[in-house]
């Protein structure tokens, strides 16, 4: 069955606006490069990123090694590709934890405003937000041990109050709308209204926030790996590559240059993508740019 004309017009208008939005296009291109490199690493890398070749250590970029080699002779380009895979996995699962736990908590708190659970959720959010996110992640991984799994848990825990507070705040404004009042008059319960009417109207907001939290998760994973609490060897990680490059920064600056650029461009691309999505879904911002 073909889409209704109104739906097709809406899709066409969104696509046309997206193609005219420079921040969205730039963010999409950078994000696709990042994701493409990670996916390609499952099938192909120029070299085995874990293979040591001491005779070829600290080589500058050449046609054989596009980004040079590190102090163990490993190919930096191959390590960056696999490191992108690690960053994506950590970010997706960590943001998924935040969405799957934070959104239901926020919706329930909004549906039962003033209840005991509402107070518990909001005070719990305040407690977690009282600690810097990176400090909290370091504390959790230091207690339970380094590794990608504990890094995911640590980053995911901080994402829960972000999505809980966002969902609650947006849902509260929707509970006074006419379509929600009509659903209540029709006899629908609070849980059913939250799922059928509130949540669909939050999806655009959650998608935009998800891209922002995704970029923060990539940055947090790199920071944890930098201090030795993220993914452990022999699995490559951008943050650990930066940490290893410190000793050789004067002899081989490319060791820090390329992983640093990978982190910067990835976070920049995701932030631009999030800003673009926000503008495209907010008519007021879209009109301000035209």
CORVEN-V930479 format. One record per helix or strand of 2 or more residues. SS is the DSSP state (2 for helix, 1 for strand). FROM is the first residue (numbers start at 1). TO is the last residue. If there is no record, write none. Layout:
ss | from | to
SS | FROM | TO
SS | FROM | TO
This chain:
ss | from | to
2 | 5 | 19
2 | 22 | 41
2 | 54 | 56
2 | 76 | 111
2 | 116 | 129
2 | 133 | 144
2 | 148 | 174
2 | 178 | 185
2 | 190 | 226
2 | 238 | 248
2 | 254 | 281
2 | 283 | 289
